[in-house]
Amino acid sequence: MTDIAVWPSKTRELHNHHFDSTIWNDLAFRDDDIVIATYAKSGTTWMQQIVGQLLFDGDPNLAVAEMSPWLDLRVPPKEVKLLVV
């Protein structure tokens, strides 16, 4: 038996004045990527900080916004974010 990962699939696009989910179509995932998915205004930044602190042994200087960008936020442009990721 071969272990084949079954990944979730995106079923719709979200477009509004804040978000554009089409960036996920152009992202090349790595094997060690972690996707943090939370509902709007439900503690996303807090969850990013918790995951970052767990991964980096409580580093007080952790730059969460750089380490864990909000890809579907319209700013900065998609081309800029995909260069960083």
C-alpha positions as CSV (number, residue, x, y, z in Angstrom):
1,M,0.0,0.0,0.0
2,T,1.3,3.4,-0.9
3,D,0.8,6.3,1.4
4,I,-0.5,9.2,-0.7
5,A,-1.4,12.4,1.0
6,V,-4.9,13.7,0.2
7,W,-4.8,17.5,0.3
8,P,-7.8,19.7,0.8
9,S,-9.0,21.4,-2.4
10,K,-10.2,24.9,-2.8
11,T,-13.8,25.1,-3.9
12,R,-14.3,28.9,-4.5
13,E,-12.6,32.2,-4.9
14,L,-13.0,35.1,-2.5
15,H,-12.8,38.7,-3.8
16,N,-13.6,41.9,-2.0
17,H,-11.8,45.2,-1.1
18,H,-9.6,43.4,1.4
19,F,-9.0,39.9,0.1
20,D,-8.2,38.0,-3.1
21,S,-7.9,34.3,-2.7
22,T,-6.5,33.7,-6.3
23,I,-3.0,33.9,-4.9
24,W,-3.4,30.4,-3.6
25,N,-3.6,29.2,-7.2
26,D,0.0,30.4,-7.8
27,L,1.6,29.3,-4.6
28,A,4.0,26.3,-4.8
29,F,3.6,24.5,-1.5
30,R,6.6,23.0,0.2
31,D,6.5,19.7,2.2
32,D,7.1,21.6,5.5
33,D,4.6,24.5,5.0
34,I,2.0,25.1,7.7
35,V,-1.2,26.8,6.6
36,I,-3.0,28.8,9.4
37,A,-6.7,29.1,8.4
38,T,-9.0,31.0,10.7
39,Y,-12.2,32.9,10.3
40,A,-11.9,36.7,9.9
41,K,-11.5,38.5,13.2
42,S,-11.3,35.3,15.3
43,G,-7.7,35.6,16.4
44,T,-5.6,34.9,13.3
45,T,-2.6,37.0,14.5
46,W,-2.8,35.3,17.9
47,M,-2.8,31.9,16.3
48,Q,0.2,32.9,14.1
49,Q,2.1,33.9,17.2
50,I,1.3,30.7,19.1
51,V,2.4,28.5,16.2
52,G,5.6,30.6,15.7
53,Q,6.5,30.4,19.3
54,L,6.0,26.6,19.3
55,L,8.2,26.3,16.2
56,F,11.0,28.6,17.4
57,D,11.2,27.8,21.1
58,G,9.6,31.0,22.4
59,D,11.9,33.4,20.6
60,P,10.8,36.9,21.9
61,N,12.1,38.6,18.7
62,L,10.1,36.5,16.3
63,A,8.8,38.6,13.3
64,V,5.4,36.9,12.9
65,A,4.2,39.2,10.0
66,E,7.3,38.3,8.0
67,M,7.3,34.6,8.9
68,S,3.6,34.1,8.4
69,P,2.2,36.5,5.8
70,W,-1.5,36.8,5.0
71,L,-1.3,35.7,1.4
72,D,-4.9,36.5,0.4
73,L,-4.7,40.1,1.8
74,R,-4.6,42.4,-1.3
75,V,-1.5,44.4,0.0
76,P,1.3,44.1,-0.9
77,P,0.7,42.9,-4.5
78,K,0.6,39.1,-5.3
79,E,3.9,39.4,-7.2
80,V,5.7,40.8,-4.2
81,K,4.4,38.2,-1.7
82,L,5.1,35.3,-3.9
83,L,8.8,36.4,-4.2
84,V,9.1,36.4,-0.4
85,V,7.3,33.1,0.2
